[in-house]
Amino acid sequence: MNTTATIALVGDRSPDVVSHTRVPLLLNALAERDRLVLDAYWIPSEDAEAEGAVRGFDAVWVLPGSPYRSEAGVLAAVRTAREEGIPFLGTCGGFQHALLEFARNACGLTGVAHAENDPAATDPLIEPLACSLVGHEAAVMIEPGSLAESVIGSARTFERYFCAYGPSRHLDTLRAHGLRFSGHDEDGHPRVAELPGHPFFLASLFQPELAGDGSRPHPMIRALARAAVEHASSRLARPA
């Protein structure tokens, strides 16, 4: 019997966000094509503020849809996944907030902000992109030896974006504290981040959930599902 894993889908679910409407298709495809069964629960950003809101899940996926109703809730979910070794994927807004959480709580950069949430911030980690990527497809170069490379299986990939904000400041500080930027655009700007030493922690500014028609999940989503099932199997194997 296949192990069923639980996954927290963190974000403010909306029929107007294309990536949200893709989730049921992707879950069905993972179960039917890959025998990776995920029991999914949507966690609104306000609900994610509660202590331990995503604790006990086998994976956490912070989906697009920013600005979220509660930045604090999203950051709390990222922190729980990061600190407690829960497999994590962040896409688009999830990527931005994964970096924001790491900067504040792992690097001590408590004053950094997301310019979309706080346009008057004096130290925005996430700023408007020089050229909006909303509706664009662009190349991403993947670093050899990275988790991203092992997942995607290629040194170069073309991915879809729906984003107008990205990271620009304090990148060396984030690297110094252990975050790895393992994917970049053709101008060298970070597009993928991961956390070596974590069971599975991957984030992308692009949206892998938009690849194709949803019938063949992107390798990053399949990898999250595999990590979730492994986490569930390990959890169930522990002595009561």
C-alpha positions in Angstrom: 0.0 0.0 0.0 1.3 3.5 -0.9 1.9 5.8 2.0 -0.3 8.9 2.0 1.4 12.1 2.9 -0.2 15.3 4.2 0.7 18.6 2.7 -0.1 22.1 3.9 -0.9 24.5 1.0 -0.2 27.9 2.5 -1.8 30.9 0.8 -5.1 32.7 0.4 -6.9 30.4 -2.0 -8.7 32.1 -4.9 -10.2 31.0 -8.2 -8.6 34.0 -9.8 -5.1 32.7 -9.1 -4.2 30.3 -11.9 -1.6 28.4 -9.8 -4.3 27.7 -7.2 -6.7 26.2 -9.8 -3.9 23.9 -11.0 -3.4 22.2 -7.6 -6.2 19.7 -7.9 -5.0 18.6 -11.4 -1.4 18.3 -10.1 -2.5 16.2 -7.1 -4.5 13.9 -9.3 -1.6 13.5 -11.7 0.8 12.8 -8.9 -1.4 10.0 -7.6 -2.2 8.5 -11.0 1.1 8.8 -12.8 3.6 8.7 -10.0 1.7 6.8 -7.2 2.5 9.7 -4.9 -0.6 10.3 -2.8 -0.9 13.7 -1.0 -3.7 14.6 1.3 -3.8 18.4 0.9 -5.1 21.0 3.3 -5.3 24.7 2.5 -4.0 26.9 5.3 -5.1 30.6 4.8 -2.3 33.0 5.7 -4.1 34.3 8.8 -4.6 30.8 10.1 -0.9 30.1 9.6 -0.2 32.6 12.3 -1.3 30.1 14.9 1.5 28.3 16.8 2.3 25.1 15.1 -0.2 25.6 12.3 1.8 23.5 9.8 3.5 21.3 12.4 2.7 17.6 11.8 2.4 17.9 8.1 4.7 16.0 5.8 5.3 18.9 3.5 4.6 22.7 3.2 4.0 24.4 -0.1 3.8 28.2 0.0 1.9 29.1 -3.1 1.7 32.3 -5.1 -0.9 35.0 -4.5 0.9 37.8 -2.8 0.4 40.1 -1.2 -0.9 37.6 1.3 -3.5 38.7 3.9 -1.0 37.9 6.6 2.7 38.2 5.9 3.4 37.0 9.5 1.4 33.8 8.9 3.4 32.9 5.8 6.7 33.7 7.5 5.7 31.5 10.5 4.9 28.6 8.2 8.2 28.9 6.4 10.1 29.1 9.7 8.4 25.9 11.0 9.2 24.0 7.9 12.8 25.3 7.9 13.6 24.7 11.5 11.7 21.4 11.9 13.0 19.7 8.8 9.6 19.5 7.0 9.9 19.3 3.2 9.3 22.7 1.8 8.5 24.3 -1.6 8.0 28.0 -2.1 7.0 29.3 -5.6 6.8 33.0 -6.7 5.5 34.7 -3.5 6.6 31.6 -1.6 10.2 32.1 -2.8 10.2 35.8 -1.8 8.8 35.0 1.7 11.2 32.1 2.2 14.1 34.5 1.6 12.5 37.1 3.9 12.0 34.6 6.7 15.6 33.4 6.4 17.0 36.9 6.3 15.1 37.9 9.5 15.4 34.8 11.6 18.6 33.1 10.4 20.6 36.1 9.5 19.4 38.6 12.0 18.4 41.1 9.4 15.2 42.0 11.4 14.6 45.3 9.5 14.4 43.8 5.9 11.0 44.0 4.1 9.1 43.1 1.0 8.4 46.2 -1.0 5.1 44.9 -2.2 3.9 44.7 1.4 5.7 47.8 2.7 6.4 50.2 -0.2 7.9 52.8 2.2 10.5 50.3 3.6 14.0 51.7 4.0 15.6 48.2 3.6 13.6 46.1 1.1 15.1 42.6 0.6 12.5 42.0 -2.1 12.2 44.9 -4.6 10.4 45.6 -7.9 12.2 43.9 -10.7 13.9 46.0 -13.3 11.6 44.3 -15.9 8.4 42.7 -14.8 8.2 39.0 -15.4 4.4 38.8 -15.3 3.3 36.4 -18.1 6.9 35.8 -19.3 8.9 32.6 -19.9 12.6 32.8 -19.4 15.7 30.7 -19.2 17.1 29.6 -15.8 20.7 28.4 -15.4 21.0 25.7 -12.7 24.2 25.2 -10.7 25.9 21.8 -10.9 25.8 19.7 -7.8 22.7 21.4 -6.4 19.4 20.0 -5.2 17.8 22.0 -8.1 20.0 20.2 -10.6 19.3 16.8 -9.2 15.5 17.6 -9.3 15.3 19.3 -12.7 18.0 17.1 -14.3 19.4 19.8 -16.5 21.8 22.7 -16.4 19.3 25.0 -18.2 15.5 25.2 -18.1 12.8 27.5 -19.4 10.2 28.4 -16.9 7.0 30.6 -16.6 6.8 33.6 -14.3 4.0 35.7 -13.0 6.0 38.1 -10.8 7.1 41.7 -10.5 9.3 41.5 -7.4 12.6 39.7 -6.7 15.5 39.7 -4.3 18.3 42.3 -4.6 19.9 43.2 -1.3 21.9 41.2 1.3 22.4 38.3 -0.9 25.9 37.7 0.3 24.7 37.7 3.9 22.1 35.1 3.0 24.8 33.0 1.4 27.1 33.4 4.4 24.4 31.9 6.6 23.9 28.9 4.5 21.3 29.7 1.8 22.4 28.6 -1.7 21.2 30.4 -4.8 21.2 27.5 -7.2 19.4 29.0 -10.2 19.9 32.3 -11.9 18.6 34.1 -15.0 20.8 35.0 -17.9 21.8 38.2 -16.1 22.9 36.4 -13.0 19.9 37.3 -10.8 18.7 34.6 -8.3 15.7 32.6 -9.4 16.1 29.4 -7.3 17.2 29.0 -3.7 17.8 25.9 -1.5 19.0 25.1 2.0 21.8 22.4 2.1 21.5 20.2 5.1 17.7 20.4 5.1 15.8 17.2 4.0 14.1 19.2 1.2 14.0 23.0 1.0 13.6 24.5 -2.4 12.1 27.8 -3.6 11.7 29.4 -7.1 10.7 32.8 -8.3 9.2 31.0 -11.3 6.0 28.9 -11.0 6.5 25.2 -11.8 2.8 24.6 -11.2 2.1 26.4 -14.5 4.2 24.0 -16.6 2.3 22.3 -19.3 -1.4 21.6 -18.8 -1.1 20.2 -15.3 -1.3 16.5 -16.4 2.5 16.0 -16.0 3.7 17.7 -12.8 6.9 19.7 -13.0 10.0 17.8 -11.6 10.1 20.2 -8.6 6.5 19.3 -7.6 7.2 15.6 -8.1 10.3 16.0 -5.9 8.3 17.7 -3.2 5.7 14.9 -3.3 8.5 12.2 -3.0 10.0 14.0 -0.1 6.6 14.3 1.6 5.9 10.6 1.2 9.4 9.8 2.5 8.7 12.0 5.5 5.4 10.3 6.1 7.0 6.8 5.9 9.7 7.8 8.3 7.1 9.3 10.7 5.0 6.2 10.7 8.0 4.0 11.2 8.9 5.7 14.5 8.0 3.9 17.7 4.8 5.2 19.3 
